[in-house]
Amino acid sequence: MHKSKIMVNGAQRTLGIKLSPFRGKHKVFLDGQPLGEFLNNKEAKIGKEFKIDFNNFIKIKYTVSFLTPELCISHNGQELESSASHPKFKKNNAFGLIIFLAALNVLMGFAGMSNQVPLFSQAGYGIYNVFMGAFYCVALGLFKSFNPFLGIVLALILYSIDSIIVLINIPGNPGISGAIIMRIMFFGLLIKGLMASYPEFKLSLSAKGN
C-alpha cells in the first residue's frame, strides 16, 4: 500500500492507497478508514477527487509510464512530494537507482573476479563491473555535491554503454526479454529524474552567467 502524510486542519493524517492494477478497483484510505475507491482503471487514469471534509479534498490519478506505475496525488490542489509527478520524487527515484546500480556492479564485479560464484564468472562479470560501479559513485558525487542534473547525465551515459554491451553479448538468451523490460524501466526512472532536475540546472547556469 502506498502511504503519504498530509496535514488536515492542522493535524497530520495518513493517506493510504491500495492498488489493484488487474482489477482496477484501487481503494483509498485515510488513517486506515475507507475514503473511497476507483471503479476501474479508466477512471483511475482520468483521476478522481476524494472529499475529506468541507475544506479538504484529495485528487489522485493512477497511470503507467515507462512500464512503471505512477500515482499523482494532490491535496487541495497542491501536489504532494510523494506524488510521482513531483520533481523531488523523480530526483529521489533516480538517486536511489544510481545507488543500486553502483552497489550491484561492484558486488557482481568482485564476485566474478573472486570466482566464488561460478555463474557470475561465466557471465563475464569482473573488473569491468567494478569500474562501472566506481563511475556510478562519481555520478552520485556529482548528484549530491554539485548538481543532480550532471550526476544523472553521467549515470545515463554509463547505463547506455552497459546496455549496448549487454545486448551485444547475450543474443538469443532466454532471459533477454526480461532484461530489456527492466532496462526500459530503469531508463525511464533516470530520464524522469533528468527532466525534473533540468530547471534547477538551467537556473544555476543563468545565475553564473549574471
C-alpha positions in Angstrom: 0.0 0.0 0.0 1.2 3.5 -0.9 1.2 5.8 2.1 1.5 9.6 2.3 1.4 12.1 5.2 -0.9 15.1 4.8 -1.9 17.9 7.0 -5.6 18.3 7.5 -6.9 21.2 9.7 -3.5 21.3 11.5 -3.3 17.6 12.2 -1.1 15.1 10.4 -3.1 12.3 8.8 -2.1 9.2 6.8 -3.4 8.8 3.3 -3.3 5.2 2.1 -3.8 3.9 -1.5 -4.2 0.2 -2.1 -3.6 -0.6 -5.8 -5.2 -3.4 -7.7 -3.8 -3.0 -11.2 -5.5 -6.0 -12.7 -9.0 -5.4 -11.2 -8.7 -1.7 -11.4 -10.6 -1.1 -8.1 -8.0 0.9 -6.3 -9.1 1.8 -2.7 -8.3 5.0 -0.8 -8.0 5.2 3.0 -7.5 8.0 5.5 -6.0 6.9 8.8 -6.9 3.3 7.8 -10.6 4.2 7.2 -12.1 3.9 3.7 -12.3 7.2 1.9 -13.4 5.9 -1.5 -12.3 3.9 -4.5 -11.8 3.8 -8.2 -14.3 1.7 -10.0 -11.9 0.8 -12.8 -8.5 1.6 -14.4 -10.2 4.0 -16.9 -11.5 6.1 -14.0 -8.1 5.9 -12.3 -6.3 7.1 -15.5 -8.6 10.2 -15.7 -8.2 10.9 -12.0 -10.7 11.4 -9.2 -11.3 13.7 -6.3 -12.0 12.3 -2.8 -13.5 14.7 -0.2 -12.2 14.6 3.3 -14.4 17.4 4.7 -15.8 20.7 3.5 -12.3 22.3 3.3 -10.1 19.4 2.2 -10.1 17.2 -0.8 -7.6 14.8 -2.3 -7.1 14.2 -6.1 -5.5 11.0 -7.2 -4.5 9.9 -10.7 -3.0 6.5 -11.4 -1.2 5.8 -14.7 1.7 3.7 -16.0 4.8 5.4 -17.6 7.9 3.6 -18.9 6.3 0.4 -17.7 6.2 1.7 -14.1 3.1 2.7 -12.1 2.7 6.3 -11.2 0.5 7.8 -8.5 -0.1 11.6 -8.9 -1.5 13.0 -5.7 -2.5 16.5 -4.7 -4.1 17.9 -1.5 -6.4 20.9 -2.1 -4.7 21.4 -5.5 -1.2 21.3 -4.1 1.0 18.4 -5.3 2.4 16.2 -2.6 6.2 15.4 -2.5 5.3 11.7 -2.5 3.4 12.2 -5.8 5.1 10.6 -8.8 4.8 13.8 -10.8 6.6 15.9 -8.1 10.2 16.8 -9.1 11.6 15.8 -5.7 10.1 12.3 -6.0 11.6 11.9 -9.5 15.0 13.0 -8.4 14.9 10.8 -5.3 14.0 7.8 -7.5 16.9 8.5 -9.9 19.3 8.9 -6.9 18.1 5.6 -5.4 18.6 3.8 -8.7 22.1 5.1 -9.2 23.0 3.8 -5.7 21.5 0.4 -6.6 23.5 0.3 -9.9 26.7 1.3 -8.2 26.3 -1.4 -5.5 25.2 -4.0 -7.9 28.1 -3.5 -10.3 30.7 -3.5 -7.5 29.3 -6.7 -5.9 28.9 -8.6 -9.1 32.3 -7.4 -10.3 34.1 -8.7 -7.1 32.0 -11.9 -7.1 33.1 -12.6 -10.7 36.8 -11.7 -10.0 37.0 -14.0 -7.0 35.5 -17.0 -8.9 33.4 -17.7 -5.8 30.2 -17.5 -7.8 30.7 -19.5 -11.0 27.5 -18.1 -12.5 28.9 -14.5 -12.3 32.3 -15.6 -13.6 30.8 -17.4 -16.6 28.6 -14.4 -17.4 31.8 -12.3 -17.7 31.3 -10.1 -14.6 34.6 -8.8 -13.3 36.9 -5.8 -13.3 34.7 -4.0 -15.9 31.8 -4.0 -13.4 34.0 -2.7 -10.6 35.0 0.2 -12.8 31.4 0.8 -13.8 30.4 0.8 -10.1 33.2 3.3 -9.4 31.9 5.6 -12.1 28.4 5.4 -10.8 29.8 6.5 -7.4 31.2 9.5 -9.3 27.7 10.2 -10.6 26.4 10.0 -7.1 29.0 12.5 -6.0 28.0 14.9 -8.8 24.4 14.4 -7.9 24.8 15.3 -4.3 27.7 17.8 -4.2 27.4 19.6 -7.5 24.2 19.2 -9.4 21.7 16.4 -9.8 21.3 17.0 -13.5 25.0 16.3 -14.2 25.0 13.3 -12.0 22.0 11.8 -13.8 23.6 12.6 -17.2 26.7 10.6 -16.3 24.6 7.8 -15.0 22.6 7.7 -18.2 25.8 7.6 -20.3 27.1 4.7 -18.2 23.8 2.8 -18.3 23.6 3.3 -22.1 27.1 1.9 -22.6 26.4 -1.0 -20.3 23.1 -1.7 -22.1 24.7 -1.8 -25.5 27.4 -4.2 -24.3 24.8 -6.5 -22.6 22.7 -6.6 -25.8 25.7 -7.4 -27.9 26.9 -10.2 -25.6 23.7 -12.0 -24.8 21.8 -12.5 -28.2 19.4 -15.4 -28.0 19.5 -15.6 -24.2 16.0 -16.7 -22.9 16.1 -14.0 -20.3 16.8 -11.2 -22.7 13.2 -10.1 -22.8 13.0 -9.6 -19.1 16.4 -7.8 -19.2 15.1 -5.4 -21.8 11.9 -4.6 -19.9 13.9 -3.9 -16.7 16.3 -1.6 -18.6 13.4 0.3 -20.2 12.0 0.8 -16.6 15.4 2.0 -15.3 16.0 4.3 -18.3 12.5 5.8 -17.6 13.4 6.5 -14.0 16.7 8.2 -15.0 15.1 10.2 -17.7 12.3 11.4 -15.4 14.9 12.4 -12.8 16.9 14.2 -15.6 13.9 16.2 -16.7 13.0 17.1 -13.1 16.5 18.4 -12.3 16.9 20.3 -15.6 15.1 23.5 -14.4 17.5 23.7 -11.4 20.5 23.2 -13.6 19.3 25.9 -16.1 18.8 28.3 -13.2 22.3 27.7 -11.9 23.7 28.4 -15.4 21.7 31.6 -15.6 23.0 32.7 -12.1 26.6 32.1 -13.2 26.1 34.0 -16.4 24.8 37.0 -14.5 
